[in-house]
Structures are given as structure tokens and as C-alpha cells.
Amino acid sequence: DVLGREIATLVDEINDPGIYNSQLSILNSQLSTGIYFYQLKAGNFIETKKMVVVK
């Protein structure tokens, strides 16, 4: 969340090189409406993006 707390982990596994997809359903989750940040880590690559949840 915007305070830096980890809310959920979508994927925590090591994969071979390739293209992968992961989906987050907010319909049955406890995520409130708000701004969240998600982070992708792959080897030395790390990217953080913003996500807006509106219920």
C-alpha cells in the first residue's frame, strides 16, 4: 500500500526464462479502494508500478 506495507504476494517462485501471466481478482479480496504499488523482480531487474483499485 502507499505506506509501504506488503499486502499480498501474487507469485513467489523461480521460473525459466519466458513469458508468464498472473492475475489478481479484487472481487473476493480484502483490498480496499485506494492506491497500491506492485513490484516485479527478475534477476537483477526490479520494477515498481502504481495500481489504483476502485470497487
mmCIF entry with sequence, helices, sheets and N, C-alpha, C, O atoms, coordinates in Angstrom:
data_MODEL
# 
_entry.id   MODEL 
# 
_entity.id                         1 
_entity.type                       polymer 
_entity.pdbx_number_of_molecules   1 
# 
_entity_poly.entity_id                      1 
_entity_poly.type                           'polypeptide(L)' 
_entity_poly.nstd_linkage                   no 
_entity_poly.nstd_monomer                   no 
_entity_poly.pdbx_seq_one_letter_code       DVLGREIATLVDEINDPGIYNSQLSILNSQLSTGIYFYQLKAGNFIETKKMVVVK 
_entity_poly.pdbx_seq_one_letter_code_can   DVLGREIATLVDEINDPGIYNSQLSILNSQLSTGIYFYQLKAGNFIETKKMVVVK 
_entity_poly.pdbx_strand_id                 A 
# 
loop_
_entity_poly_seq.entity_id 
_entity_poly_seq.num 
_entity_poly_seq.mon_id 
_entity_poly_seq.hetero 
1 1  ASP n 
1 2  VAL n 
1 3  LEU n 
1 4  GLY n 
1 5  ARG n 
1 6  GLU n 
1 7  ILE n 
1 8  ALA n 
1 9  THR n 
1 10 LEU n 
1 11 VAL n 
1 12 ASP n 
1 13 GLU n 
1 14 ILE n 
1 15 ASN n 
1 16 ASP n 
1 17 PRO n 
1 18 GLY n 
1 19 ILE n 
1 20 TYR n 
1 21 ASN n 
1 22 SER n 
1 23 GLN n 
1 24 LEU n 
1 25 SER n 
1 26 ILE n 
1 27 LEU n 
1 28 ASN n 
1 29 SER n 
1 30 GLN n 
1 31 LEU n 
1 32 SER n 
1 33 THR n 
1 34 GLY n 
1 35 ILE n 
1 36 TYR n 
1 37 PHE n 
1 38 TYR n 
1 39 GLN n 
1 40 LEU n 
1 41 LYS n 
1 42 ALA n 
1 43 GLY n 
1 44 ASN n 
1 45 PHE n 
1 46 ILE n 
1 47 GLU n 
1 48 THR n 
1 49 LYS n 
1 50 LYS n 
1 51 MET n 
1 52 VAL n 
1 53 VAL n 
1 54 VAL n 
1 55 LYS n 
# 
_struct_asym.id          A 
_struct_asym.entity_id   1 
# 
_struct_sheet.id               AA1 
_struct_sheet.type             ? 
_struct_sheet.number_strands   2 
_struct_sheet.details          ? 
# 
_struct_sheet_order.sheet_id     AA1 
_struct_sheet_order.range_id_1   1 
_struct_sheet_order.range_id_2   2 
_struct_sheet_order.offset       ? 
_struct_sheet_order.sense        anti-parallel 
# 
loop_
_struct_sheet_range.sheet_id 
_struct_sheet_range.id 
_struct_sheet_range.beg_label_comp_id 
_struct_sheet_range.beg_label_asym_id 
_struct_sheet_range.beg_label_seq_id 
_struct_sheet_range.pdbx_beg_PDB_ins_code 
_struct_sheet_range.end_label_comp_id 
_struct_sheet_range.end_label_asym_id 
_struct_sheet_range.end_label_seq_id 
_struct_sheet_range.pdbx_end_PDB_ins_code 
_struct_sheet_range.beg_auth_comp_id 
_struct_sheet_range.beg_auth_asym_id 
_struct_sheet_range.beg_auth_seq_id 
_struct_sheet_range.end_auth_comp_id 
_struct_sheet_range.end_auth_asym_id 
_struct_sheet_range.end_auth_seq_id 
AA1 1 GLY A 34 ? ALA A 42 ? GLY A 34 ALA A 42 
AA1 2 PHE A 45 ? VAL A 53 ? PHE A 45 VAL A 53 
# 
loop_
_atom_site.group_PDB 
_atom_site.id 
_atom_site.type_symbol 
_atom_site.label_atom_id 
_atom_site.label_alt_id 
_atom_site.label_comp_id 
_atom_site.label_asym_id 
_atom_site.label_entity_id 
_atom_site.label_seq_id 
_atom_site.pdbx_PDB_ins_code 
_atom_site.Cartn_x 
_atom_site.Cartn_y 
_atom_site.Cartn_z 
_atom_site.occupancy 
_atom_site.B_iso_or_equiv 
_atom_site.pdbx_formal_charge 
_atom_site.auth_seq_id 
_atom_site.auth_comp_id 
_atom_site.auth_asym_id 
_atom_site.auth_atom_id 
_atom_site.pdbx_PDB_model_num 
ATOM 1   N N  . ASP A 1 1  ? 0.839   -1.190  0.000   1.00 0.00 ? 1  ASP A N  1 
ATOM 2   C CA . ASP A 1 1  ? 0.000   0.000   0.000   1.00 0.00 ? 1  ASP A CA 1 
ATOM 3   C C  . ASP A 1 1  ? 0.880   1.248   0.000   1.00 0.00 ? 1  ASP A C  1 
ATOM 4   O O  . ASP A 1 1  ? 2.104   1.137   -0.075  1.00 0.00 ? 1  ASP A O  1 
ATOM 5   N N  . VAL A 1 2  ? 0.284   2.416   0.082   1.00 0.00 ? 2  VAL A N  1 
ATOM 6   C CA . VAL A 1 2  ? 1.082   3.646   0.000   1.00 0.00 ? 2  VAL A CA 1 
ATOM 7   C C  . VAL A 1 2  ? 1.964   3.854   1.217   1.00 0.00 ? 2  VAL A C  1 
ATOM 8   O O  . VAL A 1 2  ? 2.852   4.706   1.196   1.00 0.00 ? 2  VAL A O  1 
ATOM 9   N N  . LEU A 1 3  ? 1.735   3.089   2.282   1.00 0.00 ? 3  LEU A N  1 
ATOM 10  C CA . LEU A 1 3  ? 2.582   3.193   3.472   1.00 0.00 ? 3  LEU A CA 1 
ATOM 11  C C  . LEU A 1 3  ? 3.772   2.233   3.415   1.00 0.00 ? 3  LEU A C  1 
ATOM 12  O O  . LEU A 1 3  ? 4.601   2.208   4.324   1.00 0.00 ? 3  LEU A O  1 
ATOM 13  N N  . GLY A 1 4  ? 3.849   1.441   2.339   1.00 0.00 ? 4  GLY A N  1 
ATOM 14  C CA . GLY A 1 4  ? 4.979   0.536   2.176   1.00 0.00 ? 4  GLY A CA 1 
ATOM 15  C C  . GLY A 1 4  ? 4.768   -0.839  2.768   1.00 0.00 ? 4  GLY A C  1 
ATOM 16  O O  . GLY A 1 4  ? 5.699   -1.645  2.788   1.00 0.00 ? 4  GLY A O  1 
ATOM 17  N N  . ARG A 1 5  ? 3.568   -1.133  3.254   1.00 0.00 ? 5  ARG A N  1 
ATOM 18  C CA . ARG A 1 5  ? 3.289   -2.452  3.823   1.00 0.00 ? 5  ARG A CA 1 
ATOM 19  C C  . ARG A 1 5  ? 2.989   -3.451  2.703   1.00 0.00 ? 5  ARG A C  1 
ATOM 20  O O  . ARG A 1 5  ? 2.332   -3.121  1.716   1.00 0.00 ? 5  ARG A O  1 
ATOM 21  N N  . GLU A 1 6  ? 3.483   -4.675  2.877   1.00 0.00 ? 6  GLU A N  1 
ATOM 22  C CA . GLU A 1 6  ? 3.176   -5.718  1.897   1.00 0.00 ? 6  GLU A CA 1 
ATOM 23  C C  . GLU A 1 6  ? 1.773   -6.234  2.161   1.00 0.00 ? 6  GLU A C  1 
ATOM 24  O O  . GLU A 1 6  ? 1.460   -6.656  3.274   1.00 0.00 ? 6  GLU A O  1 
ATOM 25  N N  . ILE A 1 7  ? 0.933   -6.201  1.143   1.00 0.00 ? 7  ILE A N  1 
ATOM 26  C CA . ILE A 1 7  ? -0.462  -6.599  1.274   1.00 0.00 ? 7  ILE A CA 1 
ATOM 27  C C  . ILE A 1 7  ? -0.671  -8.031  0.804   1.00 0.00 ? 7  ILE A C  1 
ATOM 28  O O  . ILE A 1 7  ? -1.399  -8.792  1.441   1.00 0.00 ? 7  ILE A O  1 
ATOM 29  N N  . ALA A 1 8  ? -0.040  -8.405  -0.301  1.00 0.00 ? 8  ALA A N  1 
ATOM 30  C CA . ALA A 1 8  ? -0.223  -9.738  -0.873  1.00 0.00 ? 8  ALA A CA 1 
ATOM 31  C C  . ALA A 1 8  ? 0.987   -10.095 -1.721  1.00 0.00 ? 8  ALA A C  1 
ATOM 32  O O  . ALA A 1 8  ? 1.690   -9.220  -2.227  1.00 0.00 ? 8  ALA A O  1 
ATOM 33  N N  . THR A 1 9  ? 1.217   -11.389 -1.866  1.00 0.00 ? 9  THR A N  1 
ATOM 34  C CA . THR A 1 9  ? 2.233   -11.898 -2.775  1.00 0.00 ? 9  THR A CA 1 
ATOM 35  C C  . THR A 1 9  ? 1.518   -12.709 -3.841  1.00 0.00 ? 9  THR A C  1 
ATOM 36  O O  . THR A 1 9  ? 0.881   -13.716 -3.531  1.00 0.00 ? 9  THR A O  1 
ATOM 37  N N  . LEU A 1 10 ? 1.616   -12.281 -5.090  1.00 0.00 ? 10 LEU A N  1 
ATOM 38  C CA . LEU A 1 10 ? 0.932   -12.986 -6.178  1.00 0.00 ? 10 LEU A CA 1 
ATOM 39  C C  . LEU A 1 10 ? 1.694   -14.221 -6.621  1.00 0.00 ? 10 LEU A C  1 
ATOM 40  O O  . LEU A 1 10 ? 1.111   -15.291 -6.791  1.00 0.00 ? 10 LEU A O  1 
ATOM 41  N N  . VAL A 1 11 ? 3.005   -14.070 -6.808  1.00 0.00 ? 11 VAL A N  1 
ATOM 42  C CA . VAL A 1 11 ? 3.845   -15.173 -7.274  1.00 0.00 ? 11 VAL A CA 1 
ATOM 43  C C  . VAL A 1 11 ? 5.144   -15.116 -6.498  1.00 0.00 ? 11 VAL A C  1 
ATOM 44  O O  . VAL A 1 11 ? 5.763   -14.058 -6.386  1.00 0.00 ? 11 VAL A O  1 
ATOM 45  N N  . ASP A 1 12 ? 5.559   -16.256 -5.961  1.00 0.00 ? 12 ASP A N  1 
ATOM 46  C CA . ASP A 1 12 ? 6.836   -16.345 -5.255  1.00 0.00 ? 12 ASP A CA 1 
ATOM 47  C C  . ASP A 1 12 ? 7.497   -17.656 -5.664  1.00 0.00 ? 12 ASP A C  1 
ATOM 48  O O  . ASP A 1 12 ? 7.556   -18.610 -4.888  1.00 0.00 ? 12 ASP A O  1 
ATOM 49  N N  . GLU A 1 13 ? 7.989   -17.679 -6.893  1.00 0.00 ? 13 GLU A N  1 
ATOM 50  C CA . GLU A 1 13 ? 8.600   -18.897 -7.414  1.00 0.00 ? 13 GLU A CA 1 
ATOM 51  C C  . GLU A 1 13 ? 9.667   -18.533 -8.442  1.00 0.00 ? 13 GLU A C  1 
ATOM 52  O O  . GLU A 1 13 ? 9.689   -17.423 -8.972  1.00 0.00 ? 13 GLU A O  1 
ATOM 53  N N  . ILE A 1 14 ? 10.534  -19.477 -8.707  1.00 0.00 ? 14 ILE A N  1 
ATOM 54  C CA . ILE A 1 14 ? 11.582  -19.287 -9.707  1.00 0.00 ? 14 ILE A CA 1 
ATOM 55  C C  . ILE A 1 14 ? 11.126  -19.975 -10.983 1.00 0.00 ? 14 ILE A C  1 
ATOM 56  O O  . ILE A 1 14 ? 10.764  -21.151 -10.962 1.00 0.00 ? 14 ILE A O  1 
ATOM 57  N N  . ASN A 1 15 ? 11.143  -19.242 -12.099 1.00 0.00 ? 15 ASN A N  1 
ATOM 58  C CA . ASN A 1 15 ? 10.706  -19.772 -13.388 1.00 0.00 ? 15 ASN A CA 1 
ATOM 59  C C  . ASN A 1 15 ? 11.825  -19.685 -14.409 1.00 0.00 ? 15 ASN A C  1 
ATOM 60  O O  . ASN A 1 15 ? 12.721  -18.847 -14.298 1.00 0.00 ? 15 ASN A O  1 
ATOM 61  N N  . ASP A 1 16 ? 11.765  -20.557 -15.400 1.00 0.00 ? 16 ASP A N  1 
ATOM 62  C CA . ASP A 1 16 ? 12.679  -20.485 -16.535 1.00 0.00 ? 16 ASP A CA 1 
ATOM 63  C C  . ASP A 1 16 ? 12.345  -19.244 -17.348 1.00 0.00 ? 16 ASP A C  1 
ATOM 64  O O  . ASP A 1 16 ? 11.228  -18.734 -17.262 1.00 0.00 ? 16 ASP A O  1 
ATOM 65  N N  . PRO A 1 17 ? 13.298  -18.747 -18.139 1.00 0.00 ? 17 PRO A N  1 
ATOM 66  C CA . PRO A 1 17 ? 13.010  -17.588 -18.990 1.00 0.00 ? 17 PRO A CA 1 
ATOM 67  C C  . PRO A 1 17 ? 11.798  -17.854 -19.879 1.00 0.00 ? 17 PRO A C  1 
ATOM 68  O O  . PRO A 1 17 ? 11.620  -18.957 -20.395 1.00 0.00 ? 17 PRO A O  1 
ATOM 69  N N  . GLY A 1 18 ? 10.978  -16.836 -20.047 1.00 0.00 ? 18 GLY A N  1 
ATOM 70  C CA . GLY A 1 18 ? 9.785   -16.970 -20.875 1.00 0.00 ? 18 GLY A CA 1 
ATOM 71  C C  . GLY A 1 18 ? 8.784   -15.886 -20.537 1.00 0.00 ? 18 GLY A C  1 
ATOM 72  O O  . GLY A 1 18 ? 9.100   -14.920 -19.842 1.00 0.00 ? 18 GLY A O  1 
ATOM 73  N N  . ILE A 1 19 ? 7.586   -16.057 -21.032 1.00 0.00 ? 19 ILE A N  1 
ATOM 74  C CA . ILE A 1 19 ? 6.508   -15.100 -20.792 1.00 0.00 ? 19 ILE A CA 1 
ATOM 75  C C  . ILE A 1 19 ? 5.498   -15.740 -19.851 1.00 0.00 ? 19 ILE A C  1 
ATOM 76  O O  . ILE A 1 19 ? 5.047   -16.862 -20.082 1.00 0.00 ? 19 ILE A O  1 
ATOM 77  N N  . TYR A 1 20 ? 5.147   -15.028 -18.796 1.00 0.00 ? 20 TYR A N  1 
ATOM 78  C CA . TYR A 1 20 ? 4.222   -15.535 -17.790 1.00 0.00 ? 20 TYR A CA 1 
ATOM 79  C C  . TYR A 1 20 ? 3.167   -14.484 -17.493 1.00 0.00 ? 20 TYR A C  1 
ATOM 80  O O  . TYR A 1 20 ? 3.411   -13.287 -17.641 1.00 0.00 ? 20 TYR A O  1 
ATOM 81  N N  . ASN A 1 21 ? 2.001   -14.935 -17.075 1.00 0.00 ? 21 ASN A N  1 
ATOM 82  C CA . ASN A 1 21 ? 0.910   -14.041 -16.682 1.00 0.00 ? 21 ASN A CA 1 
ATOM 83  C C  . ASN A 1 21 ? 0.458   -14.385 -15.280 1.00 0.00 ? 21 ASN A C  1 
ATOM 84  O O  . ASN A 1 21 ? 0.514   -15.543 -14.864 1.00 0.00 ? 21 ASN A O  1 
ATOM 85  N N  . SER A 1 22 ? 0.010   -13.379 -14.555 1.00 0.00 ? 22 SER A N  1 
ATOM 86  C CA . SER A 1 22 ? -0.568  -13.573 -13.232 1.00 0.00 ? 22 SER A CA 1 
ATOM 87  C C  . SER A 1 22 ? -1.723  -12.602 -13.092 1.00 0.00 ? 22 SER A C  1 
ATOM 88  O O  . SER A 1 22 ? -1.629  -11.453 -13.525 1.00 0.00 ? 22 SER A O  1 
ATOM 89  N N  . GLN A 1 23 ? -2.811  -13.055 -12.489 1.00 0.00 ? 23 GLN A N  1 
ATOM 90  C CA . GLN A 1 23 ? -3.980  -12.200 -12.339 1.00 0.00 ? 23 GLN A CA 1 
ATOM 91  C C  . GLN A 1 23 ? -4.332  -12.054 -10.870 1.00 0.00 ? 23 GLN A C  1 
ATOM 92  O O  . GLN A 1 23 ? -4.176  -12.981 -10.075 1.00 0.00 ? 23 GLN A O  1 
ATOM 93  N N  . LEU A 1 24 ? -4.808  -10.873 -10.533 1.00 0.00 ? 24 LEU A N  1 
ATOM 94  C CA . LEU A 1 24 ? -5.266  -10.575 -9.181  1.00 0.00 ? 24 LEU A CA 1 
ATOM 95  C C  . LEU A 1 24 ? -6.740  -10.218 -9.266  1.00 0.00 ? 24 LEU A C  1 
ATOM 96  O O  . LEU A 1 24 ? -7.110  -9.250  -9.930  1.00 0.00 ? 24 LEU A O  1 
ATOM 97  N N  . SER A 1 25 ? -7.579  -10.991 -8.601  1.00 0.00 ? 25 SER A N  1 
ATOM 98  C CA . SER A 1 25 ? -9.007  -10.681 -8.569  1.00 0.00 ? 25 SER A CA 1 
ATOM 99  C C  . SER A 1 25 ? -9.302  -9.926  -7.283  1.00 0.00 ? 25 SER A C  1 
ATOM 100 O O  . SER A 1 25 ? -9.034  -10.422 -6.189  1.00 0.00 ? 25 SER A O  1 
ATOM 101 N N  . ILE A 1 26 ? -9.852  -8.730  -7.417  1.00 0.00 ? 26 ILE A N  1 
ATOM 102 C CA . ILE A 1 26 ? -10.175 -7.941  -6.224  1.00 0.00 ? 26 ILE A CA 1 
ATOM 103 C C  . ILE A 1 26 ? -11.607 -8.177  -5.770  1.00 0.00 ? 26 ILE A C  1 
ATOM 104 O O  . ILE A 1 26 ? -12.029 -7.631  -4.751  1.00 0.00 ? 26 ILE A O  1 
ATOM 105 N N  . LEU A 1 27 ? -12.363 -8.989  -6.518  1.00 0.00 ? 27 LEU A N  1 
ATOM 106 C CA . LEU A 1 27 ? -13.770 -9.201  -6.181  1.00 0.00 ? 27 LEU A CA 1 
ATOM 107 C C  . LEU A 1 27 ? -13.941 -9.840  -4.808  1.00 0.00 ? 27 LEU A C  1 
ATOM 108 O O  . LEU A 1 27 ? -14.815 -9.432  -4.042  1.00 0.00 ? 27 LEU A O  1 
ATOM 109 N N  . ASN A 1 28 ? -13.122 -10.831 -4.488  1.00 0.00 ? 28 ASN A N  1 
ATOM 110 C CA . ASN A 1 28 ? -13.239 -11.524 -3.205  1.00 0.00 ? 28 ASN A CA 1 
ATOM 111 C C  . ASN A 1 28 ? -12.072 -11.223 -2.271  1.00 0.00 ? 28 ASN A C  1 
ATOM 112 O O  . ASN A 1 28 ? -11.876 -11.916 -1.273  1.00 0.00 ? 28 ASN A O  1 
ATOM 113 N N  . SER A 1 29 ? -11.308 -10.203 -2.594  1.00 0.00 ? 29 SER A N  1 
ATOM 114 C CA . SER A 1 29 ? -10.150 -9.880  -1.763  1.00 0.00 ? 29 SER A CA 1 
ATOM 115 C C  . SER A 1 29 ? -10.528 -8.853  -0.703  1.00 0.00 ? 29 SER A C  1 
ATOM 116 O O  . SER A 1 29 ? -11.620 -8.287  -0.724  1.00 0.00 ? 29 SER A O  1 
ATOM 117 N N  . GLN A 1 30 ? -9.617  -8.630  0.208   1.00 0.00 ? 30 GLN A N  1 
ATOM 118 C CA . GLN A 1 30 ? -9.834  -7.640  1.258   1.00 0.00 ? 30 GLN A CA 1 
ATOM 119 C C  . GLN A 1 30 ? -9.192  -6.309  0.900   1.00 0.00 ? 30 GLN A C  1 
ATOM 120 O O  . GLN A 1 30 ? -9.047  -5.441  1.761   1.00 0.00 ? 30 GLN A O  1 
ATOM 121 N N  . LEU A 1 31 ? -8.806  -6.136  -0.361  1.00 0.00 ? 31 LEU A N  1 
ATOM 122 C CA . LEU A 1 31 ? -8.232  -4.859  -0.779  1.00 0.00 ? 31 LEU A CA 1 
ATOM 123 C C  . LEU A 1 31 ? -9.313  -3.795  -0.772  1.00 0.00 ? 31 LEU A C  1 
ATOM 124 O O  . LEU A 1 31 ? -10.395 -3.985  -1.326  1.00 0.00 ? 31 LEU A O  1 
ATOM 125 N N  . SER A 1 32 ? -9.012  -2.693  -0.149  1.00 0.00 ? 32 SER A N  1 
ATOM 126 C CA . SER A 1 32 ? -9.921  -1.551  -0.146  1.00 0.00 ? 32 SER A CA 1 
ATOM 127 C C  . SER A 1 32 ? -9.631  -0.681  -1.358  1.00 0.00 ? 32 SER A C  1 
ATOM 128 O O  . SER A 1 32 ? -8.572  -0.791  -1.975  1.00 0.00 ? 32 SER A O  1 
ATOM 129 N N  . THR A 1 33 ? -10.579 0.186   -1.694  1.00 0.00 ? 33 THR A N  1 
ATOM 130 C CA . THR A 1 33 ? -10.335 1.172   -2.735  1.00 0.00 ? 33 THR A CA 1 
ATOM 131 C C  . THR A 1 33 ? -9.135  2.013   -2.319  1.00 0.00 ? 33 THR A C  1 
ATOM 132 O O  . THR A 1 33 ? -9.061  2.472   -1.179  1.00 0.00 ? 33 THR A O  1 
ATOM 133 N N  . GLY A 1 34 ? -8.204  2.216   -3.230  1.00 0.00 ? 34 GLY A N  1 
ATOM 134 C CA . GLY A 1 34 ? -7.028  3.014   -2.907  1.00 0.00 ? 34 GLY A CA 1 
ATOM 135 C C  . GLY A 1 34 ? -5.909  2.806   -3.897  1.00 0.00 ? 34 GLY A C  1 
ATOM 136 O O  . GLY A 1 34 ? -6.092  2.179   -4.940  1.00 0.00 ? 34 GLY A O  1 
ATOM 137 N N  . ILE A 1 35 ? -4.757  3.334   -3.566  1.00 0.00 ? 35 ILE A N  1 
ATOM 138 C CA . ILE A 1 35 ? -3.567  3.245   -4.409  1.00 0.00 ? 35 ILE A CA 1 
ATOM 139 C C  . ILE A 1 35 ? -2.624  2.212   -3.812  1.00 0.00 ? 35 ILE A C  1 
ATOM 140 O O  . ILE A 1 35 ? -2.335  2.234   -2.615  1.00 0.00 ? 35 ILE A O  1 
ATOM 141 N N  . TYR A 1 36 ? -2.152  1.315   -4.653  1.00 0.00 ? 36 TYR A N  1 
ATOM 142 C CA . TYR A 1 36 ? -1.228  0.271   -4.246  1.00 0.00 ? 36 TYR A CA 1 
ATOM 143 C C  . TYR A 1 36 ? -0.055  0.269   -5.214  1.00 0.00 ? 36 TYR A C  1 
ATOM 144 O O  . TYR A 1 36 ? -0.158  0.785   -6.327  1.00 0.00 ? 36 TYR A O  1 
ATOM 145 N N  . PHE A 1 37 ? 1.047   -0.305  -4.793  1.00 0.00 ? 37 PHE A N  1 
ATOM 146 C CA . PHE A 1 37 ? 2.215   -0.454  -5.643  1.00 0.00 ? 37 PHE A CA 1 
ATOM 147 C C  . PHE A 1 37 ? 2.527   -1.932  -5.774  1.00 0.00 ? 37 PHE A C  1 
ATOM 148 O O  . PHE A 1 37 ? 2.438   -2.680  -4.800  1.00 0.00 ? 37 PHE A O  1 
ATOM 149 N N  . TYR A 1 38 ? 2.892   -2.352  -6.973  1.00 0.00 ? 38 TYR A N  1 
ATOM 150 C CA . TYR A 1 38 ? 3.311   -3.732  -7.181  1.00 0.00 ? 38 TYR A CA 1 
ATOM 151 C C  . TYR A 1 38 ? 4.723   -3.725  -7.738  1.00 0.00 ? 38 TYR A C  1 
ATOM 152 O O  . TYR A 1 38 ? 5.146   -2.768  -8.388  1.00 0.00 ? 38 TYR A O  1 
ATOM 153 N N  . GLN A 1 39 ? 5.445   -4.805  -7.474  1.00 0.00 ? 39 GLN A N  1 
ATOM 154 C CA . GLN A 1 39 ? 6.855   -4.862  -7.850  1.00 0.00 ? 39 GLN A CA 1 
ATOM 155 C C  . GLN A 1 39 ? 7.152   -6.186  -8.539  1.00 0.00 ? 39 GLN A C  1 
ATOM 156 O O  . GLN A 1 39 ? 6.742   -7.251  -8.078  1.00 0.00 ? 39 GLN A O  1 
ATOM 157 N N  . LEU A 1 40 ? 7.873   -6.098  -9.653  1.00 0.00 ? 40 LEU A N  1 
ATOM 158 C CA . LEU A 1 40 ? 8.330   -7.264  -10.389 1.00 0.00 ? 40 LEU A CA 1 
ATOM 159 C C  . LEU A 1 40 ? 9.836   -7.371  -10.219 1.00 0.00 ? 40 LEU A C  1 
ATOM 160 O O  . LEU A 1 40 ? 10.575  -6.420  -10.477 1.00 0.00 ? 40 LEU A O  1 
ATOM 161 N N  . LYS A 1 41 ? 10.278  -8.539  -9.781  1.00 0.00 ? 41 LYS A N  1 
ATOM 162 C CA . LYS A 1 41 ? 11.709  -8.797  -9.644  1.00 0.00 ? 41 LYS A CA 1 
ATOM 163 C C  . LYS A 1 41 ? 12.059  -9.987  -10.524 1.00 0.00 ? 41 LYS A C  1 
ATOM 164 O O  . LYS A 1 41 ? 11.428  -11.040 -10.430 1.00 0.00 ? 41 LYS A O  1 
ATOM 165 N N  . ALA A 1 42 ? 13.067  -9.823  -11.381 1.00 0.00 ? 42 ALA A N  1 
ATOM 166 C CA . ALA A 1 42 ? 13.538  -10.896 -12.258 1.00 0.00 ? 42 ALA A CA 1 
ATOM 167 C C  . ALA A 1 42 ? 15.046  -10.753 -12.392 1.00 0.00 ? 42 ALA A C  1 
ATOM 168 O O  . ALA A 1 42 ? 15.530  -9.880  -13.112 1.00 0.00 ? 42 ALA A O  1 
ATOM 169 N N  . GLY A 1 43 ? 15.780  -11.601 -11.708 1.00 0.00 ? 43 GLY A N  1 
ATOM 170 C CA . GLY A 1 43 ? 17.237  -11.482 -11.709 1.00 0.00 ? 43 GLY A CA 1 
ATOM 171 C C  . GLY A 1 43 ? 17.641  -10.161 -11.083 1.00 0.00 ? 43 GLY A C  1 
ATOM 172 O O  . GLY A 1 43 ? 17.262  -9.867  -9.949  1.00 0.00 ? 43 GLY A O  1 
ATOM 173 N N  . ASN A 1 44 ? 18.409  -9.363  -11.812 1.00 0.00 ? 44 ASN A N  1 
ATOM 174 C CA . ASN A 1 44 ? 18.822  -8.046  -11.319 1.00 0.00 ? 44 ASN A CA 1 
ATOM 175 C C  . ASN A 1 44 ? 17.820  -6.954  -11.660 1.00 0.00 ? 44 ASN A C  1 
ATOM 176 O O  . ASN A 1 44 ? 18.004  -5.799  -11.278 1.00 0.00 ? 44 ASN A O  1 
ATOM 177 N N  . PHE A 1 45 ? 16.770  -7.310  -12.371 1.00 0.00 ? 45 PHE A N  1 
ATOM 178 C CA . PHE A 1 45 ? 15.749  -6.348  -12.801 1.00 0.00 ? 45 PHE A CA 1 
ATOM 179 C C  . PHE A 1 45 ? 14.671  -6.213  -11.728 1.00 0.00 ? 45 PHE A C  1 
ATOM 180 O O  . PHE A 1 45 ? 14.119  -7.210  -11.264 1.00 0.00 ? 45 PHE A O  1 
ATOM 181 N N  . ILE A 1 46 ? 14.378  -4.974  -11.338 1.00 0.00 ? 46 ILE A N  1 
ATOM 182 C CA . ILE A 1 46 ? 13.295  -4.687  -10.392 1.00 0.00 ? 46 ILE A CA 1 
ATOM 183 C C  . ILE A 1 46 ? 12.523  -3.490  -10.929 1.00 0.00 ? 46 ILE A C  1 
ATOM 184 O O  . ILE A 1 46 ? 13.110  -2.458  -11.252 1.00 0.00 ? 46 ILE A O  1 
ATOM 185 N N  . GLU A 1 47 ? 11.203  -3.633  -11.022 1.00 0.00 ? 47 GLU A N  1 
ATOM 186 C CA . GLU A 1 47 ? 10.374  -2.517  -11.471 1.00 0.00 ? 47 GLU A CA 1 
ATOM 187 C C  . GLU A 1 47 ? 9.150   -2.413  -10.573 1.00 0.00 ? 47 GLU A C  1 
ATOM 188 O O  . GLU A 1 47 ? 8.498   -3.412  -10.272 1.00 0.00 ? 47 GLU A O  1 
ATOM 189 N N  . THR A 1 48 ? 8.848   -1.190  -10.150 1.00 0.00 ? 48 THR A N  1 
ATOM 190 C CA . THR A 1 48 ? 7.702   -0.915  -9.292  1.00 0.00 ? 48 THR A CA 1 
ATOM 191 C C  . THR A 1 48 ? 6.730   -0.026  -10.051 1.00 0.00 ? 48 THR A C  1 
ATOM 192 O O  . THR A 1 48 ? 7.126   0.967   -10.661 1.00 0.00 ? 48 THR A O  1 
ATOM 193 N N  . LYS A 1 49 ? 5.451   -0.394  -10.009 1.00 0.00 ? 49 LYS A N  1 
ATOM 194 C CA . LYS A 1 49 ? 4.403   0.377   -10.690 1.00 0.00 ? 49 LYS A CA 1 
ATOM 195 C C  . LYS A 1 49 ? 3.261   0.645   -9.713  1.00 0.00 ? 49 LYS A C  1 
ATOM 196 O O  . LYS A 1 49 ? 3.128   -0.012  -8.681  1.00 0.00 ? 49 LYS A O  1 
ATOM 197 N N  . LYS A 1 50 ? 2.449   1.624   -10.071 1.00 0.00 ? 50 LYS A N  1 
ATOM 198 C CA . LYS A 1 50 ? 1.303   2.005   -9.241  1.00 0.00 ? 50 LYS A CA 1 
ATOM 199 C C  . LYS A 1 50 ? 0.033   1.370   -9.803  1.00 0.00 ? 50 LYS A C  1 
ATOM 200 O O  . LYS A 1 50 ? -0.131  1.255   -11.018 1.00 0.00 ? 50 LYS A O  1 
ATOM 201 N N  . MET A 1 51 ? -0.864  0.960   -8.902  1.00 0.00 ? 51 MET A N  1 
ATOM 202 C CA . MET A 1 51 ? -2.146  0.389   -9.289  1.00 0.00 ? 51 MET A CA 1 
ATOM 203 C C  . MET A 1 51 ? -3.237  1.074   -8.477  1.00 0.00 ? 51 MET A C  1 
ATOM 204 O O  . MET A 1 51 ? -3.103  1.226   -7.263  1.00 0.00 ? 51 MET A O  1 
ATOM 205 N N  . VAL A 1 52 ? -4.303  1.483   -9.129  1.00 0.00 ? 52 VAL A N  1 
ATOM 206 C CA . VAL A 1 52 ? -5.437  2.109   -8.455  1.00 0.00 ? 52 VAL A CA 1 
ATOM 207 C C  . VAL A 1 52 ? -6.567  1.091   -8.410  1.00 0.00 ? 52 VAL A C  1 
ATOM 208 O O  . VAL A 1 52 ? -6.980  0.574   -9.449  1.00 0.00 ? 52 VAL A O  1 
ATOM 209 N N  . VAL A 1 53 ? -7.068  0.799   -7.212  1.00 0.00 ? 53 VAL A N  1 
ATOM 210 C CA . VAL A 1 53 ? -8.177  -0.139  -7.031  1.00 0.00 ? 53 VAL A CA 1 
ATOM 211 C C  . VAL A 1 53 ? -9.429  0.666   -6.728  1.00 0.00 ? 53 VAL A C  1 
ATOM 212 O O  . VAL A 1 53 ? -9.462  1.465   -5.793  1.00 0.00 ? 53 VAL A O  1 
ATOM 213 N N  . VAL A 1 54 ? -10.466 0.440   -7.540  1.00 0.00 ? 54 VAL A N  1 
ATOM 214 C CA . VAL A 1 54 ? -11.757 1.099   -7.340  1.00 0.00 ? 54 VAL A CA 1 
ATOM 215 C C  . VAL A 1 54 ? -12.802 0.000   -7.283  1.00 0.00 ? 54 VAL A C  1 
ATOM 216 O O  . VAL A 1 54 ? -12.942 -0.775  -8.229  1.00 0.00 ? 54 VAL A O  1 
ATOM 217 N N  . LYS A 1 55 ? -13.533 -0.074  -6.185  1.00 0.00 ? 55 LYS A N  1 
ATOM 218 C CA . LYS A 1 55 ? -14.585 -1.093  -6.051  1.00 0.00 ? 55 LYS A CA 1 
ATOM 219 C C  . LYS A 1 55 ? -15.933 -0.496  -6.315  1.00 0.00 ? 55 LYS A C  1 
ATOM 220 O O  . LYS A 1 55 ? -16.943 -1.198  -6.250  1.00 0.00 ? 55 LYS A O  1 
# 
